Amino acid sequence: MADEPRQINFTIVPAETPDEPRTYANFCAVSHTPFDFTLTFCEVQPLSDQDLQHAQQDHTVRAPVRARVVVPVQVLPSLIAALQEQLRSFNESYANVGWSKGPVH
């Protein structure tokens, strides 16, 4: 019976440092392969008149990539559940602030 694997329960917490930089992104594109999902975070700035003209011609707006995170498929259900829980908590905490629940674009 010594060959039986033991189960160890633990909680993973981020090892944050006080000077750790934060990255701002206000757009996220999602793509996938059979093995993982890629979340590409971009920062979209207000468009200038020239940017608007290009967007009308090309039907695209280029935004700088701030981070690209590849997540294994097995992690996705937990990520979605955590995001849903945080959104629920946010909505309860800031219900009277007047945040729009719709898209920002």
KOLMAR-492053 format. One record per residue: x, y, z of N, C-alpha, C, O, CB in turn; residue number from 1. Coordinates in nm, 3 decimals. Glycine has a CB too. Example, Ala and Ser with C-alpha at 12.3 -4.5 7.8 and 13.67 -1.06 7.14 Angstrom:
<pts>
  n_east n_north    n_up ca_east ca_north   ca_up  c_east c_north    c_up  o_east o_north    o_up cb_east cb_north   cb_up   n
   1.319  -0.569   0.780   1.230   -0.450   0.780   1.320  -0.330   0.780   1.424  -0.332   0.846   1.131   -0.447   0.905   1
   1.285  -0.225   0.708   1.367   -0.106   0.714   1.290   0.003   0.787   1.341   0.114   0.804   1.408   -0.060   0.572   2
</pts>
This chain:
<pts>
  n_east n_north    n_up ca_east ca_north   ca_up  c_east c_north    c_up  o_east o_north    o_up cb_east cb_north   cb_up   n
   0.080  -0.119   0.000   0.000    0.000   0.000   0.085   0.127   0.000   0.032   0.237  -0.009  -0.092   -0.001   0.119   1
   0.213   0.113   0.010   0.300    0.231   0.012   0.307   0.296  -0.125   0.350   0.411  -0.136   0.440    0.192   0.059   2
   0.267   0.226  -0.231   0.273    0.281  -0.366   0.151   0.366  -0.401   0.148   0.427  -0.508   0.286    0.169  -0.466   3
   0.052   0.372  -0.314  -0.068    0.453  -0.342  -0.032   0.601  -0.337   0.034   0.647  -0.244  -0.181    0.421  -0.241   4
  -0.076   0.676  -0.438  -0.047    0.821  -0.435  -0.126   0.888  -0.324  -0.241   0.853  -0.297  -0.080    0.886  -0.572   5
  -0.063   0.986  -0.261  -0.130    1.064  -0.158  -0.184   1.192  -0.219  -0.120   1.252  -0.306  -0.033    1.096  -0.040   6
  -0.300   1.232  -0.175  -0.358    1.357  -0.222  -0.323   1.467  -0.123  -0.342   1.452  -0.002  -0.513    1.344  -0.239   7
  -0.271   1.576  -0.175  -0.238    1.691  -0.094  -0.321   1.809  -0.141  -0.318   1.845  -0.259  -0.085    1.723  -0.101   8
  -0.396   1.869  -0.052  -0.478    1.985  -0.085  -0.400   2.112  -0.053  -0.339   2.122   0.053  -0.614    1.983  -0.008   9
  -0.402   2.208  -0.144  -0.333    2.334  -0.121  -0.400   2.444  -0.200  -0.478   2.417  -0.292  -0.185    2.323  -0.159  10
  -0.371   2.568  -0.165  -0.422    2.686  -0.233  -0.303   2.761  -0.292  -0.205   2.785  -0.222  -0.504    2.776  -0.137  11
  -0.313   2.797  -0.418  -0.208    2.874  -0.483  -0.243   3.021  -0.472  -0.355   3.062  -0.505  -0.190    2.832  -0.633  12
  -0.149   3.101  -0.425  -0.170    3.246  -0.414  -0.057   3.317  -0.487   0.057   3.270  -0.485  -0.176    3.292  -0.265  13
  -0.086   3.429  -0.553   0.019    3.502  -0.623   0.124   3.556  -0.525   0.090   3.608  -0.419  -0.042    3.618  -0.703  14
   0.249   3.543  -0.560   0.359    3.598  -0.480   0.386   3.738  -0.533   0.476   3.759  -0.614   0.488    3.508  -0.487  15
   0.308   3.833  -0.486   0.317    3.969  -0.538   0.431   4.046  -0.472   0.462   4.027  -0.354   0.185    4.044  -0.516  16
   0.492   4.132  -0.550   0.593    4.222  -0.498   0.538   4.364  -0.509   0.462   4.393  -0.601   0.729    4.207  -0.576  17
   0.576   4.453  -0.417   0.517    4.588  -0.416   0.543   4.667  -0.545   0.461   4.751  -0.582   0.571    4.665  -0.299  18
   0.654   4.643  -0.612   0.688    4.721  -0.731   0.650   4.651  -0.861   0.697   4.690  -0.968   0.835    4.753  -0.731  19
   0.568   4.549  -0.852   0.527    4.474  -0.971   0.441   4.562  -1.061   0.341   4.618  -1.016   0.449    4.346  -0.931  20
   0.480   4.576  -1.188   0.402    4.664  -1.277   0.268   4.603  -1.315   0.253   4.481  -1.322   0.482    4.695  -1.404  21
   0.172   4.690  -1.339   0.042    4.646  -1.389   0.032   4.686  -1.535   0.091   4.786  -1.577  -0.076    4.707  -1.305  22
  -0.042   4.610  -1.611  -0.062    4.639  -1.752  -0.210   4.664  -1.775  -0.295   4.584  -1.736  -0.011    4.523  -1.842  23
  -0.242   4.777  -1.839  -0.381    4.813  -1.867  -0.419   4.764  -2.006  -0.344   4.782  -2.102  -0.403    4.966  -1.854  24
  -0.536   4.704  -2.016  -0.591    4.663  -2.145  -0.742   4.682  -2.139  -0.805   4.651  -2.039  -0.554    4.514  -2.179  25
  -0.799   4.734  -2.247  -0.944    4.753  -2.252  -1.009   4.677  -2.368  -1.122   4.705  -2.407  -0.975    4.901  -2.263  26
  -0.935   4.582  -2.421  -0.987    4.495  -2.527  -0.920   4.359  -2.516  -0.800   4.351  -2.488  -0.964    4.557  -2.669  27
  -0.995   4.254  -2.537  -0.939    4.119  -2.533  -0.994   4.038  -2.650  -1.115   4.022  -2.665  -0.972    4.048  -2.397  28
  -0.903   3.988  -2.732  -0.940    3.899  -2.842  -0.910   3.756  -2.797  -0.809   3.730  -2.732  -0.862    3.934  -2.976  29
  -0.998   3.664  -2.832  -0.983    3.524  -2.789  -0.975   3.435  -2.913  -1.056   3.447  -3.005  -1.100    3.480  -2.696  30
  -0.876   3.346  -2.913  -0.866    3.245  -3.018  -0.832   3.113  -2.951  -0.800   3.109  -2.832  -0.758    3.284  -3.126  31
  -0.838   3.003  -3.028  -0.810    2.873  -2.966  -0.752   2.775  -3.066  -0.765   2.791  -3.187  -0.936    2.815  -2.905  32
  -0.688   2.674  -3.012  -0.642    2.557  -3.085  -0.709   2.438  -3.018  -0.785   2.457  -2.922  -0.482    2.545  -3.085  33
  -0.685   2.317  -3.063  -0.742    2.203  -2.992  -0.687   2.186  -2.849  -0.743   2.110  -2.770  -0.717    2.076  -3.071  34
  -0.579   2.256  -2.817  -0.510    2.234  -2.690  -0.521   2.350  -2.591  -0.512   2.328  -2.470  -0.367    2.206  -2.716  35
  -0.540   2.473  -2.641  -0.537    2.588  -2.551  -0.615   2.705  -2.609  -0.653   2.706  -2.726  -0.394    2.629  -2.523  36
  -0.637   2.804  -2.523  -0.700    2.929  -2.563  -0.597   3.040  -2.548  -0.519   3.040  -2.453  -0.828    2.959  -2.478  37
  -0.597   3.133  -2.642  -0.506    3.247  -2.635  -0.589   3.373  -2.614  -0.679   3.404  -2.691  -0.419    3.258  -2.765  38
  -0.556   3.445  -2.506  -0.620    3.572  -2.475  -0.520   3.681  -2.509  -0.414   3.691  -2.448  -0.665    3.580  -2.324  39
  -0.555   3.764  -2.607  -0.467    3.873  -2.650  -0.527   4.003  -2.600  -0.634   4.045  -2.645  -0.450    3.874  -2.806  40
  -0.457   4.068  -2.507  -0.504    4.191  -2.446  -0.442   4.310  -2.517  -0.320   4.315  -2.536  -0.471    4.194  -2.295  41
  -0.525   4.407  -2.555  -0.479    4.527  -2.626  -0.530   4.651  -2.554  -0.624   4.646  -2.474  -0.528    4.527  -2.774  42
  -0.466   4.762  -2.584  -0.512    4.891  -2.533  -0.559   4.974  -2.651  -0.479   5.012  -2.737  -0.400    4.964  -2.453  43
  -0.688   5.003  -2.655  -0.746    5.081  -2.763  -0.760   5.225  -2.716  -0.831   5.254  -2.619  -0.883    5.022  -2.807  44
  -0.693   5.314  -2.785  -0.697    5.456  -2.753  -0.809   5.523  -2.833  -0.854   5.467  -2.934  -0.559    5.524  -2.783  45
  -0.854   5.640  -2.790  -0.952    5.713  -2.873  -0.894   5.737  -3.012  -0.775   5.765  -3.027  -0.991    5.848  -2.805  46
  -0.978   5.727  -3.113  -0.931    5.736  -3.251  -0.922   5.881  -3.297  -1.010   5.963  -3.270  -1.024    5.658  -3.343  47
  -0.814   5.911  -3.367  -0.799    6.043  -3.429  -0.882   6.045  -3.558  -0.935   5.942  -3.601  -0.647    6.075  -3.458  48
  -0.894   6.162  -3.620  -0.965    6.172  -3.747  -0.901   6.083  -3.852  -0.971   6.020  -3.932  -0.969    6.317  -3.796  49
  -0.767   6.079  -3.854  -0.695    5.995  -3.950  -0.722   5.846  -3.922  -0.742   5.768  -4.015  -0.543    6.024  -3.943  50
  -0.724   5.808  -3.794  -0.754    5.668  -3.759  -0.896   5.632  -3.803  -0.919   5.521  -3.852  -0.740    5.646  -3.607  51
  -0.989   5.725  -3.787  -1.127    5.698  -3.829  -1.137   5.680  -3.980  -1.211   5.594  -4.027  -1.218    5.812  -3.785  52
  -1.062   5.760  -4.055  -1.062    5.745  -4.201  -1.008   5.609  -4.242  -1.065   5.542  -4.329  -0.980    5.857  -4.267  53
  -0.898   5.567  -4.180  -0.841    5.435  -4.210  -0.938   5.324  -4.172  -0.953   5.226  -4.244  -0.707    5.416  -4.136  54
  -1.004   5.341  -4.057  -1.099    5.239  -4.011  -1.218   5.228  -4.107  -1.268   5.118  -4.131  -1.149    5.272  -3.870  55
  -1.262   5.340  -4.162  -1.373    5.336  -4.257  -1.332   5.266  -4.386  -1.414   5.199  -4.448  -1.423    5.478  -4.287  56
  -1.206   5.283  -4.427  -1.158    5.219  -4.549  -1.129   5.070  -4.529  -1.172   4.986  -4.607  -1.033    5.289  -4.600  57
  -1.055   5.039  -4.422  -1.008    4.901  -4.399  -1.101   4.819  -4.311  -1.091   4.696  -4.307  -0.872    4.904  -4.337  58
  -1.193   4.886  -4.240  -1.281    4.821  -4.143  -1.201   4.752  -4.032  -1.244   4.651  -3.978  -1.372    4.719  -4.213  59
  -1.084   4.808  -4.000  -1.003    4.756  -3.891  -0.944   4.873  -3.813  -0.924   4.982  -3.867  -0.891    4.663  -3.943  60
  -0.917   4.848  -3.686  -0.847    4.944  -3.600  -0.731   4.867  -3.538  -0.752   4.764  -3.474  -0.943    5.008  -3.489  61
  -0.611   4.915  -3.555  -0.493    4.850  -3.498  -0.472   4.901  -3.356  -0.477   5.021  -3.331  -0.367    4.875  -3.586  62
  -0.448   4.808  -3.266  -0.426    4.843  -3.125  -0.303   4.767  -3.076  -0.286   4.650  -3.109  -0.551    4.811  -3.037  63
  -0.218   4.832  -2.996  -0.098    4.764  -2.948  -0.132   4.652  -2.851  -0.217   4.667  -2.763  -0.005    4.864  -2.881  64
  -0.065   4.538  -2.869  -0.082    4.424  -2.780  -0.007   4.453  -2.650   0.111   4.488  -2.653  -0.030    4.292  -2.845  65
  -0.076   4.440  -2.538  -0.014    4.463  -2.407   0.027   4.332  -2.341   0.124   4.328  -2.265  -0.111    4.538  -2.316  66
  -0.047   4.223  -2.371  -0.012    4.092  -2.316  -0.083   3.985  -2.396  -0.192   4.007  -2.449  -0.050    4.081  -2.165  67
  -0.019   3.871  -2.405  -0.080    3.755  -2.469  -0.065   3.639  -2.371   0.046   3.602  -2.332  -0.013    3.722  -2.610  68
  -0.179   3.581  -2.332  -0.178    3.474  -2.232  -0.237   3.348  -2.296  -0.348   3.350  -2.349  -0.259    3.516  -2.104  69
  -0.162   3.241  -2.289  -0.207    3.112  -2.341  -0.251   3.026  -2.223  -0.174   3.003  -2.129  -0.094    3.040  -2.425  70
  -0.377   2.980  -2.228  -0.437    2.906  -2.117  -0.474   2.766  -2.164  -0.546   2.753  -2.263  -0.561    2.981  -2.060  71
  -0.427   2.661  -2.096  -0.467    2.525  -2.134  -0.619   2.508  -2.122  -0.682   2.569  -2.036  -0.395    2.421  -2.047  72
  -0.676   2.426  -2.208  -0.821    2.403  -2.208  -0.868   2.358  -2.070  -0.978   2.395  -2.028  -0.859    2.298  -2.314  73
  -0.789   2.280  -2.000  -0.829    2.227  -1.870  -0.847   2.337  -1.765  -0.921   2.318  -1.669  -0.727    2.126  -1.821  74
  -0.782   2.451  -1.783  -0.790    2.562  -1.687  -0.913   2.650  -1.715  -0.960   2.720  -1.626  -0.661    2.647  -1.692  75
  -0.963   2.646  -1.837  -1.069    2.738  -1.879  -1.195   2.734  -1.794  -1.244   2.841  -1.758  -1.105    2.709  -2.019  76
  -1.251   2.618  -1.759  -1.373    2.620  -1.677  -1.354   2.692  -1.543  -1.442   2.765  -1.499  -1.420    2.477  -1.650  77
  -1.239   2.672  -1.479  -1.212    2.742  -1.352  -1.196   2.891  -1.374  -1.241   2.971  -1.292  -1.086    2.685  -1.285  78
  -1.132   2.930  -1.485  -1.115    3.072  -1.517  -1.250   3.139  -1.540  -1.276   3.247  -1.488  -1.026    3.089  -1.641  79
  -1.336   3.073  -1.617  -1.469    3.128  -1.644  -1.549   3.140  -1.515  -1.615   3.241  -1.492  -1.544    3.039  -1.746  80
  -1.544   3.036  -1.430  -1.616    3.040  -1.303  -1.565   3.153  -1.214  -1.644   3.223  -1.150  -1.604    2.906  -1.229  81
  -1.434   3.173  -1.209  -1.376    3.280  -1.127  -1.418   3.417  -1.180  -1.450   3.506  -1.102  -1.222    3.268  -1.123  82
  -1.416   3.435  -1.312  -1.459    3.562  -1.371  -1.607   3.588  -1.343  -1.645   3.701  -1.310  -1.433    3.562  -1.523  83
  -1.690   3.485  -1.355  -1.833    3.502  -1.327  -1.856   3.539  -1.181  -1.940   3.624  -1.151  -1.909    3.373  -1.362  84
  -1.782   3.475  -1.089  -1.797    3.506  -0.947  -1.753   3.649  -0.917  -1.819   3.720  -0.841  -1.717    3.407  -0.862  85
  -1.642   3.691  -0.976  -1.594    3.827  -0.955  -1.691   3.930  -1.015  -1.713   4.036  -0.956  -1.454    3.845  -1.017  86
  -1.749   3.900  -1.130  -1.847    3.990  -1.191  -1.973   3.999  -1.105  -2.029   4.108  -1.087  -1.883    3.943  -1.333  87
  -2.016   3.885  -1.051  -2.132    3.886  -0.962  -2.104   3.972  -0.839  -2.187   4.054  -0.799  -2.169    3.742  -0.919  88
  -1.988   3.953  -0.780  -1.949    4.031  -0.662  -1.939   4.180  -0.695  -1.984   4.265  -0.618  -1.816    3.979  -0.606  89
  -1.880   4.211  -0.809  -1.868    4.349  -0.855  -2.006   4.413  -0.871  -2.030   4.524  -0.824  -1.791    4.356  -0.988  90
  -2.096   4.341  -0.939  -2.231    4.395  -0.961  -2.305   4.419  -0.830  -2.378   4.517  -0.818  -2.312    4.300  -1.050  91
  -2.287   4.331  -0.733  -2.350    4.350  -0.602  -2.290   4.471  -0.530  -2.362   4.548  -0.466  -2.334    4.223  -0.516  92
  -2.160   4.486  -0.540  -2.091    4.594  -0.468  -2.116   4.731  -0.529  -2.124   4.830  -0.457  -1.943    4.567  -0.465  93
  -2.128   4.735  -0.661  -2.138    4.864  -0.730  -2.268   4.878  -0.807  -2.272   4.943  -0.911  -2.021    4.881  -0.825  94
  -2.374   4.818  -0.756  -2.504    4.819  -0.825  -2.558   4.960  -0.845  -2.624   4.987  -0.945  -2.605    4.737  -0.748  95
  -2.530   5.051  -0.752  -2.586    5.186  -0.759  -2.495   5.285  -0.828  -2.527   5.404  -0.836  -2.618    5.235  -0.622  96
  -2.381   5.240  -0.878  -2.285    5.331  -0.941  -2.330   5.369  -1.082  -2.296   5.476  -1.130  -2.146    5.268  -0.945  97
  -2.406   5.282  -1.147  -2.455    5.311  -1.281  -2.368   5.255  -1.391  -2.370   5.306  -1.503  -2.467    5.458  -1.299  98
  -2.292   5.151  -1.362  -2.210    5.087  -1.466  -2.302   5.021  -1.568  -2.403   4.961  -1.534  -2.114    4.982  -1.404  99
  -2.265   5.034  -1.694  -2.340    4.969  -1.801  -2.302   4.822  -1.807  -2.184   4.789  -1.795  -2.314    5.039  -1.938 100
  -2.400   4.734  -1.825  -2.371    4.592  -1.837  -2.342   4.552  -1.981  -2.304   4.437  -2.007  -2.486    4.510  -1.782 101
  -2.360   4.644  -2.073  -2.338    4.613  -2.214  -2.195   4.639  -2.257  -2.113   4.684  -2.176  -2.432    4.694  -2.300 102
  -2.164   4.612  -2.382  -2.029    4.636  -2.433  -1.997   4.784  -2.434  -2.087   4.868  -2.441  -2.013    4.579  -2.572 103
  -1.868   4.816  -2.429  -1.827    4.956  -2.427  -1.804   5.013  -2.566  -1.775   5.132  -2.579  -1.702    4.970  -2.345 104
  -1.815   4.932  -2.667  -1.793    4.982  -2.804  -1.923   5.012  -2.873  -1.924   5.056  -2.988  -1.714    4.882  -2.887 105
</pts>
